[in-house]
């Protein structure tokens, strides 16, 4: 994608780790409309996710706390131990207010579900610098 004069920044690549197919579809549509490149792995085994992150090198990971195959908080701790991906910005979300637990585990920020789409976009843009 070419940058037009006056454009803000190149497209960010976001990795969406969410196991609710409806949320994946809605978020992929929203983020794509906002100009982000979205990758949403369907294999949520921890090793597969870590491999996908190393391969894709997203600038931002949007990570749900509650995953069928594990806990997002544990995944953040593992991401922070892998040199190739430990600097990726991680935004976590949950229906429960687990902000402090997520930040303590190594997340860069947290957003409570259900969230306003504008608030999510603002959070992504604020965390991508």
Secondary structure, DSSP 8 states (H G I E B T S, - for coil): ----TT------EEEEE---HHHHHHHHHHHHHTT-EEE--S---HHHHHHHHHHH--SEEEEESEETTEEHHHHHHHHTT-TTTTTSEEEEEESS--HHHHHHHT-SEEEESS--HHHHHHHHHHT--
